[in-house]
Structures are given as structure tokens and as C-alpha cells.
Amino acid sequence: MNRVFNFAAGPSMLPAAALEKAAKEMLDYNGTGMSVMEMSHRAKGYIEIFDHTVALLKELMQIPENYEVLLLQGGATGQFAAIPMNLLKTSADYVDSGNFAHGALVEAKKYGNINVVASSKEDNYNHIPVLDKSKFNPNADYFYITTNNTIFGTRYTELPDVGNVPLVADMSSNILSQPYDVSKFGVIYAGAQKNIGPAGVVVVIVRKDLLGNAAPNTPKIFDWAKQVDAGSMINTPSTYPIYMAGLCMEWLKAQGGVEAIYKVNCEKAQLLYDYLDESKMFHGTAQKDSRSIMNVTFNTGDADLDAAFVKYAASKGLTNLKGHRLVGGMRASIYNAMPVEGVKALVDALKAFEMENK
Ligand SMILES: *Cc1c(COP(=O)(O)O)cnc(C)c1O
């Protein structure tokens, strides 16, 4: 068996321990004589798996009692619409910090008045825009941010001060990568396929007092309060991805949890950025004060040389380094499951390539 270091932005690398456990349990889960994939979502054995996944997430993120956790379908993109459907009465504030933030605000505009408080679109989103509090609407129904911008390789290093307005965060690409105080948010949501587990689930963490206000024409599968009542099972949930997410979170817990993995994540990002800062050939594309520790974007300034590096890296077992078309160059997604060795191997490859192509 030859596992590569997979730098894909999502779906992305999963911990080998989780995949191995799933393989072992594939044909006969816990003496049931069937695969988790073959179990009814109403079976006692499956409900235990589901509850275990939710309990692990609550433990790892220290989610307070006054929050509900939903495991839904339709991805983060589905929540772009669900958020205004559930929360928007009059007006909401959005920060336009990247392509997914932009997609979310375009979707929300279908449902009401959206105030874009800041945007870095003109700089191709190479930084988190500066936030001017005088532009915030103190009566907004919510204030929307994307904590980590997957395509552009930027993240907020501090949260905006939004007073009593509920802060809604798309955490798809950095949930579980660093400690967050959940009580600072009204809603946190994340597609699973970056840093939680395989594709097919979106996690929605919502403060209980924000439930029950969905617009009357909200489809019931997008109505958070109805999903809470149904235990996230208005329709058949993504049974197997939820089980896999649980195995990945067991692995994370065994690594020491979010605090511990945050240290590793900082170390990984530092290794890569330190090299990019001293390299004569490769340069980071995000502004330094906005740099993500999950998605590292860089280029040589020469598209042919970029392509040559991507090919060279793949030949060394370092895959999926091609950048998103909106940025070009390279992107190394170094989520929790990417070991330090993978980043060291990438830095070695960058050095060797630079030497050979001087
Ligand atoms: C990947 C991603 C999305 C889209 O997720 P889907 O689950 O594919 O809808 C949205 N926001 C961010 C920040 C992402 O990284």
C-alpha cells in the first residue's frame, strides 16, 4: 500500500486510523452482521453511532448546553439559503471575504435586505477586509463571516465585535483546527469534507433562542427547529459519513483534542510560510496578517513553472497541490489529518525544485 500526502482542499485527507477502523468494521459492525451502511437510521445501534458523533463534537468544541447540534445534508451551500430562511426578518450584515462568503450573501439577498459591511473582492480576496464598526447595523438580525477562506488562504485572527447581534460563521474549512469559544456565536456551520470527515454531512450548531423563527415558506428540511424536533432525521441522514465523522473525531480526541491539534497546525503552517518567506522562487499570495493555517496559497509568478512544480510534487507522492482557478498557482490544504511529515516533505520538494530550476 502506498498512501500519498494529499493536499486537496476538500474532500481531503482523513486520518489513517479512522479509515483502518472503518475497514475492519466494514462487513460486520460490532457483531451486528452488517455494515453501518446497511443499518436502518432508526435502529438502536445506529442511533448510538449518531449520538456518539454528536457527543464527540460537543466535547471537542466544548459546546455549551444552550446550543443544538444538527447533522444535515445539502452541504454548506444549502446553509447559505437556510441561514436567511431561519434568521432573516429585516436585515443582516455580511463580510465579503472570499468566494464562499460572496456566494452566501448572493443567496441571502433572495430573502431580504443584505448589508455588505466590507469586501476584499477588489484585491482578489488576498486579505480579510478591515472592519469599520460604524458600518455595522446594531439592529441586524445577524452578522455573517467566513472564519477561513479556503480558496484564498486567509483567516480571521480575531472575531469582529458585534455586540448583541448574533454572529453566524461558516467554519467549513477550519472547524476543529483551533479553539473557538462557541458562546461567542449564534450559529456555526461547516461542511464536513474539509476538517470533520467525508463529504455528505453539514454540521449546524445553533443557539437555542434563535430557533423557531423560520419564514413560513421554509422547506421543512431547512427549518432548524423542525430538524431539532426530528433529531436531524426529517429524512434519512447521511448515515455512513456521520459514522466516519465519529471515527475521525475519536482520532482527534486521541491526539489531545483541539488545543493539541492547534499547536500542530501552527507548527505545520509555520514550516511552510517560513520557507515561502525566504524562497526566491515561491511566494505566498495571502497578506501576512490574514494568513490561513489550513490553506496555504502560493505561486512562482510563472504559470508554466507552477504547473511544472505541481507535476514534480505529484511524482514525489505530494498530490492535489494545484491552486483554485480563482487564484492560480498552488494551494496546500493542511487540515488536521495532514501530518507534520507531509508538510516537511512538501518543503523539501519546494527546496529541491527551487535548486534544480534556478
Ligand atoms: C467548501 C466550502 C463551502 C462549500 O461546501 P459544500 O459542502 O460543498 O456546500 C462553503 N464554505 C466554505 C468556507 C468552504 O470551504
The ligand as an SDF file (V2000), in Angstrom:
LIG
                    3D

 15 15  0  0  0  0  0  0  0  0999 V2000
  -16.1070   24.0460    0.8120 C   0  0  0  0  0  0  0  0  0  0  0  0
  -16.7320   25.2360    1.4010 C   0  0  0  0  0  0  0  0  0  0  0  0
  -18.0750   25.5350    1.1920 C   0  0  0  0  0  0  0  0  0  0  0  0
  -18.9740   24.6760    0.3180 C   0  0  0  0  0  0  0  0  0  0  0  0
  -19.2460   23.4780    0.9530 O   0  0  0  0  0  0  0  0  0  0  0  0
  -20.2850   22.4340    0.3330 P   0  0  0  0  0  0  0  0  0  0  0  0
  -20.4570   21.4720    1.4850 O   0  0  0  0  0  0  0  0  0  0  0  0
  -19.6640   21.8490   -0.8630 O   0  0  0  0  0  0  0  0  0  0  0  0
  -21.5380   23.1460    0.0220 O   0  0  0  0  0  0  0  0  0  0  0  0
  -18.5920   26.6580    1.8060 C   0  0  0  0  0  0  0  0  0  0  0  0
  -17.8260   27.4430    2.5770 N   0  0  0  0  0  0  0  0  0  0  0  0
  -16.5230   27.1980    2.7870 C   0  0  0  0  0  0  0  0  0  0  0  0
  -15.7200   28.1180    3.6420 C   0  0  0  0  0  0  0  0  0  0  0  0
  -15.9330   26.0860    2.1990 C   0  0  0  0  0  0  0  0  0  0  0  0
  -14.6390   25.8300    2.4150 O   0  0  0  0  0  0  0  0  0  0  0  0
  1  2  1  0
  2  3  1  0
  2 14  2  0
  3  4  1  0
  3 10  2  0
  4  5  1  0
  5  6  1  0
  6  7  2  0
  6  8  1  0
  6  9  1  0
 10 11  1  0
 11 12  2  0
 12 13  1  0
 12 14  1  0
 14 15  1  0
M  END
$$$$
